[in-house]
Amino acid sequence: MNRYDTKTLQEYDRNYVWHPFTQMKEWERDAPVVIVRGEGSYLIDSDGNRYLDGVAAIWTNVHGHCKKEINEAIKTQVDLIEHSTLLGLTNDKAAILAKRLVDIAPPGLCKVFYSDNGSTAVEIGVKMAFQYWQHQGRPRKTKFISFKNAYHGDTIGAVSVGGIDLFHGVFRPLLFPTIQAPAPYCYRCEFGESDSSRCGRRCLQELERLMTAHADEVAGLVIEPLVQGAGGMIVQPDGFVRAVRELCDRHGILMIADEVAVGFGRTGAMFACQREGVTPDIMALSKGITAGYLPLAATMATQEVYNAFLGEYREMKTFFHGHTFTGNPIACAAALASLALFESEGLLESLPPKIGYIADRLQVMIEHPSVGNVRQCGMVAGIELVRNKETKEPFPWEERVGVRVCREALRHGIFLRPLGNIIVVFPPLSSSLEELKFLMDGIEASIEAVILPSGA
Ligand SMILES: *Cc1c(COP(=O)(O)O)cnc(C)c1O
């Protein structure tokens, strides 16, 4: 069926592909799984093996792989036009999608600025907030508040507002400084609180102190609402996002919500901010926007933000930013097909029993001697593995317990990608209860297989 056999494909990969976030010396020693097809919640490799996609094609997939309706929408669009430009023109799909996004977004977000990945969506938000204050006659408002442990992407500006040391380390001299606020993580609360809402309150007190001290120089605050994703799927206590919104209002700071990971149904609502009744000033969207089909991103803004950029040409108030593939019609057509499926399949309405099922399974897993913490928000969960449950002593990072558990999971027909020693549960939203059972069974068995025999 394939013109290239598995061995050849692996050899080409080893010889020519440089993988992201990967120590290639180690990669070259292994034979990678070569995915050639997808079917619903499953990935299928070049030897015909099937793996349940436990991380939804790195947090992007919504309706399953190779979804007929989206395939059709893309095929139809290809026969109309593949790409034109939003510089000096518009296209039908970009215009319709902008209208649809405004319809479903938190009320007040009414303008859509397109790009093509999550990092740029955030970086556009940061530049927008910066330039906004320049036009408001507040040129000193140039700084950003970011959260510890935050992840907003890998371009220089997005890394600057991130808070994961591992990603910051080598690039620090290239980054702009931010004012860093503590983020709730009650399992390892820096204030020593073990209760999630008390941990959240302490973080908010500190945030308020920072805002009071720096409001005159702060343009915006960047937050991953409800869940810090790459930081370890760390869930914020109820009311946290709402409280951050109120603090931003009180101190005249634009709130930039990075919904790149949590947007499009992942938390059980279409957008995470909606669970807290919050409208951010700027909202970044990407991963799930095309249901995992094509690169597309949108940075949404309020009328108030948009208006600050209006003026005569010679006033130089234009937002000077743009990407070549901005508003690509094929990507927009895929996004429109995905939004139509949310409705026709009642996807959001179908989630509560699945969310409940994952919760039940996590309640059992927390009893395992090496599971220190479990956390969940809608259809995303993190299972934190520790060497010592009482002292919360982590497994040494060199032991790479997370990686080993995920490697074991492959043998159970499941593909997972950990974050350090945190096992990430992030299946396609369309996964059936049977598939979720298969996934959670496999994770449980893989943890058992990897951790118990070593006596850890
Ligand atoms: C993945 C991610 C990004 C970066 O998106 P890319 O498309 O990889 O650039 C930004 N923010 C969050 C919250 C993400 O999870």
Ligand as a Chemical Component Dictionary entry (heavy atoms), coordinates in Angstrom:
data_LIG
# 
_chem_comp.id                   LIG 
_chem_comp.type                 NON-POLYMER 
_chem_comp.pdbx_formal_charge   0 
_chem_comp.three_letter_code    LIG 
# 
loop_
_chem_comp_atom.comp_id 
_chem_comp_atom.atom_id 
_chem_comp_atom.alt_atom_id 
_chem_comp_atom.type_symbol 
_chem_comp_atom.charge 
_chem_comp_atom.model_Cartn_x 
_chem_comp_atom.model_Cartn_y 
_chem_comp_atom.model_Cartn_z 
_chem_comp_atom.pdbx_ordinal 
LIG C1 C1 C 0 0.749  25.311 22.269 1  
LIG C2 C2 C 0 0.539  26.603 22.981 2  
LIG C3 C3 C 0 1.024  27.804 22.454 3  
LIG C4 C4 C 0 1.909  27.849 21.231 4  
LIG O1 O1 O 0 1.268  27.412 20.086 5  
LIG P1 P1 P 0 2.158  26.990 18.800 6  
LIG O2 O2 O 0 1.144  26.763 17.742 7  
LIG O3 O3 O 0 2.893  25.761 19.202 8  
LIG O4 O4 O 0 3.057  28.123 18.509 9  
LIG C5 C5 C 0 0.721  28.971 23.106 10 
LIG N1 N1 N 0 -0.022 28.963 24.224 11 
LIG C6 C6 C 0 -0.500 27.830 24.775 12 
LIG C7 C7 C 0 -1.334 27.907 26.006 13 
LIG C8 C8 C 0 -0.225 26.616 24.172 14 
LIG O5 O5 O 0 -0.650 25.477 24.733 15 
# 
loop_
_chem_comp_bond.comp_id 
_chem_comp_bond.atom_id_1 
_chem_comp_bond.atom_id_2 
_chem_comp_bond.value_order 
_chem_comp_bond.pdbx_ordinal 
LIG C1 C2 SING 1  
LIG C2 C3 SING 2  
LIG C2 C8 DOUB 3  
LIG C3 C4 SING 4  
LIG C3 C5 DOUB 5  
LIG C4 O1 SING 6  
LIG O1 P1 SING 7  
LIG P1 O2 DOUB 8  
LIG P1 O3 SING 9  
LIG P1 O4 SING 10 
LIG C5 N1 SING 11 
LIG N1 C6 DOUB 12 
LIG C6 C7 SING 13 
LIG C6 C8 SING 14 
LIG C8 O5 SING 15 
# 
